[in-house]
Amino acid sequence: MGLVALLKKSCRTTLFTTPSHSQRLFIFSKLRNLYKLDISETEAHNPEKALQEAEHYASNVYGTVKTKFLTNGSSSGVIASVLACAKNGDNVLITDNAHPCHLNAVKLAGAIPVYYKTKISNEFGVNIAASCNDIEPLLKNQNIKAVIVTSPTYEGYVADVAALKSLCENYNAYLIVDEAHGALYPFSDRLPQSAVKIADFTVQSLHKTAGGLNPTALLHTNTCLDVDSSLAMINTTSPSYPLLASIEANIRFLNSVKGRAKIEHLIDSLLNLKEVCKGCDFGGDDITKLLIKINGLSGYDLSELLFDKYKIEDEKTNKISTMLLCGIGTDDAKILRLKKVLLSIIKKCN
């Protein structure tokens, strides 16, 4: 098929998937600017100093001890966090259905994975976020060095991070929060509380909901542990300064009046969709993850109907529900089209 054909096929489909910029360069409006930023460390250029200043600006925005820019996705942030706080033989607590990078991080540190289970929402057929009850028995009976929690979950269920942090402190364990899908949280009080000011380490993917380019991400830390050395172990010595510059531009946009207004407008539009589509049941704690089920249709039936008949692609599906991911690049036209399609499906099912 080739990449050009893939691009043409993508342009004919309404995507409610990652990345969230919806194939529109609204943060970096001119692609050629990226090429001007593709430089190396020389006497004429000092991009390393510029990066330090940009990361310092980011830590002030997020209220963290340190915020690091990542160009290898949230996975690199999770790995660096584990490398910074765990050593050979330490026990690290992860879910039995964790993202592969969680287990990879534990293996790279020479640590030992200890698994915990999270509860399942029978109503929507998905795992919900970890609770203190899920992990405390293992904290009591195992010598746990760090706990990795995914919040929000892929489908938008959010953990009580403050309670988890307090619990981890009681057992002298570090808390690492994989907040890959929650990069918008620090910029609106109407979204769930972010972990960036609470957890020892928080990782966010800018490309998932915040409009960033694949695979830009952030690692936030509130400890004095050396994450720089951990990142140096797994990162290239030839970083992509265009991607790093796009991260700074992304954060500045999110933190601007225009950016925050765009997030609030997105929330208003999604609230309206949920109000109008009364024949749908919606799950989760994060409105940007439209976890939907319609009476009379399985999740797989709904997913196939959306794609085959209406050319709308969802992010993730199970036998009960379907999740359509929205982000800062999800515009009114996409939401209006989805609203009309859902109302049509509801009418046919009732």
N, C-alpha and C positions, 0 to 999 in steps of 0.2 A: 504493500500500500504506500509506504514512504511517508515522510514527515509532512510534505506539502499536502498530500491527500488527507492525512490526519487533521491538519489545520482546517481544510475545507469542510470536512465532516463535522468538526467541532463547532464551526460557525453556523451550522444549520440546526443546532440543538440549543435549547434553553437549559443552561447548567445551574443546578443548585448544589454545587460541589466545590471542593478546593481546586485551585486557589480562588480566593474570594474577590479578586480584583475584576472578575468578569471580563477578562481579556481587554481591559481598558487602562491605558497608562494615565491615570488621573493624578498620580503623585509625581512621577517623572514624565512630563508631557512630551518630551522629545528624546527618543531613543538614542540619538547621536551623543547626547550628554554623557551617556554611560561610557562610550568609547574614550571621551576626553578624560575620564576619571580612571581609565585602565593604565595605571602607572606602577612603578616599582620603587623601592627605597633607594634613592640616589642622593648625591649632594644637592642636586637641583630641586628635588622633591623630598619632603619629610612627611609622608602620609601617616607614619606611625604616631607622630605627635598629634596630627589632626584626628586620628582615631581615638587617642586617649582623651582628647578634649570632647569629642562627640560622645564617648561612653560616659564621661563625667557629667555632661549635660543630661544624658539619659538617666543616670542614677538620681539626679536631682528631680527629674520629672516623676520617677516612680517611687522615690523615697526609700531607696535601698542603700546598703553599704557599697555595693558595686553592681554594675550592670555591664555585661559583656555582649558584644555583637557576635552572632553566629551565622556562618554562611554554609553550614552543613546540617541545617535543620535542628529541631529540638532534640533529636537523638544524640547529637554531640554534646548538648547541654546536660542531658541526663547522665551520659557517660562521664563527663568531666566532674559532675557533682559527686558521683559515687567514688571516683578516683581520688577526689579531694578529702573525703571523710572516712573511707573504709580502706582497710589494708588486708593483706593475705590472711585468710582464716576467719575474718570477721563475718558475722551473720547479718544479712541484709534482707529486710522484709519486703516482699513484692506480691502482687496478686497472681493467682494461678492463670488469669487470662490477660496478663500484662502485655503491653507493646513489646515487641522483640528487643528493643534497645534497653529495656530494664534488665532483662536477663543478661544481655551482652555486657552491660556495664558491670554487673556483679562478677561475671567471668573474667573480664579484663582486670578487675581489681584483685583477683585471686580470692575473692570473698565467697561466702556460701549462701545461696538463695534459700530463704525460708518463706513458704507460701501461705498466704491467707486468702479466704474466699469472701466475696462480696455478695450481697443479696440480689435477687432477681425480681424485677417488676413483672409479675404475672400478667398485669394489664396490658403491657406493651412489649413484653418478651425481651427485655434488655437488662443488663446488669446496672445497678445503681451505684452511686459513689460510696467509697469506704466510710465506715463509721468507727467510732471508738470501740464499740462492742465487737467489731470484726477483728481488730488488731490487738486489743489489750490482753487477751489470754496468751497470745504468743509473746508479747512484751514481758509478761510476768514470768513465763517459763523458759524463755530463751535469752541469751545475752545478745540483744539486737543492737547493732551499731547505727543503722539507718533504716528509715521506713520510706518507701516510695509509694505515693498515692496519685492516682489519676483523677484530677478534678478541674474542669468538668469531664465527665465521661464523653465518649464519642457522641452519644445521643443527648447530652446536655444535662445530666444529673450532677449536682454540685455537693461536695463534702463540706462539713463544718470544719474548716481548716483551723480556726482558732482553737477549737476543742481538741483537735488532733495534735496541734503544736503543744498545748498544755500537757497532754498525755505523754507525748514523746519526751518532753522535758523531765517529767517525773521518773522516766526510765533511762535518762541520759542518752537518748537516741536522737540523731539528726532527722529532720523531716524534709524530704524532697518532694515537691509537688510538680507533677507533670501537668501544667496548665496550657498545654499546646493549643487547645481550642478555646482559650479564654483571653486572648490578647486584647480584646476590647474592654474587658472588665474594669481596668483602672480609669477609664475615661467616661463612665456614666454611673450615676447612683442607682439607675433603674436596672442595671445588670447585676448579677451576683457579685459578692465581694471577692476581689482578687486576693491571691495568696502572696503577692509580691512583698508586702510589708510584714508578713506574718511568718512564713516558712523560712527555714534556713536556706533552702535553694528553691527557686521557682523557674520553670522553663516555659517559654511561650513561643508559639509559631506565628510570626507575622503574616505568613502567606495563607494561613487557614481561614481567618475571619477578618484580619485587619488590613487587607489590601496589599500586602507585601509580595515581592517576587519569590518564587520557589528558589531555594529552600531557606529563606531568611528567617532568623529566630533570635531570641534573647535568653540569656542566662542571668537571673537576678540572684544575688546572695546577700544574706544578712549576717554572715559570719566573717571571721578574719582568716579562714582557711584559704590556702593558696590555690584558687581556681585557675589562675593564669598558667601555672606550671602544668596543671592537669590538661588544660586546653592545648598547650604546646605539645603534649605527648600525642595528641590525636589529630591535630590540625595540620594543614599544609603550611610550609614556610613561604608560599607564594599566594597570599590571600587575594580574593577578588575585591579590589577597591571599588569597582562599580557597584557590586552588591552591598558592600559595607556602607557606601554613600547612600544607597537606596534605603538602608535601614534607618540612618539618621533622618533622611527626608520623610520617611514613613512616620517616625515618632513625632517629628515636628508637626506633621499634618494632623495626626491623631490628637495632639495636645493643643492645637490651634482652635480658635473660635469656630472656624469653618468646619474643621474635622469633628469637633464635638457636636456641632449642630447636625452634621450628616449622620452621626450615630443616633442622635435623638430622633431624627426623622425616620431612620430605619426602624427603630423601636416602635414609633407611632404607627408606621405602615403595617408592621407585623401584628401589632395589637388589633388593628382594624381588620386584618385578614382573619384572625382568630375569632373576632366578634361576628363577622359576617358569615363565616363558614360554620354554622351551628351544627351541621350534620357530621362534622369531624370531631373526633376526640384528640386532644393534644396532650402530650406528656413532657416530662422534663422540667428543669428549673431555669433554663436559658432560652429566651424567646428567639434567639438567632438560630437555634436548632429546631426546625419544625418537625417534631416527632408526631406522626399522624397515623391514625387508624380510622377506617370507615366501615361501619357495620355492613356485613355481607361480602366484604372483600378481605382476603388475606393480605399481608404486607407484600408478598410476592406478586399477587394479582394486581395490587395498586401500582407497584413499581413498573410492571410490564405494561399496564394500561397507560400510565403517564408517558412512558418512552415510546411505545409502538404507535399509539394514536395521536399523542400531542407533542412528541419530541421534547419532553421534559425529563431530564436525567436527575435522579436523586443521588444522595451521597452513600446511603447505607440502608439495607433492608433486612428484615427477618420475617418469620412466618406470620407475625401478628401486625407489625407496624413498619412504616417507612419513614426515613429521616431525610429531609431536604435542608441542606446547609445554606445559611444566608450569612453575608458579611457586609462590610462597609461598601463593597462594590455592587451589592444587590440593589438595583434601582427600582423606581416606581413601576416601570414598564414590565419588568420580570414579575414583580409581586402581583400586579394587576392581572397579568396573564395567568399566573398560578391560581389566583382567586377565582377567575372565571372558569377555569378548568375544573377546580375542585367542586364548585357549585354545580357544574354540569354533571360530574360523576355522582355527587350526592343525590341529585334529582333522579337519576336513572336507578340508583340503588334503593330509593324509598318508594 
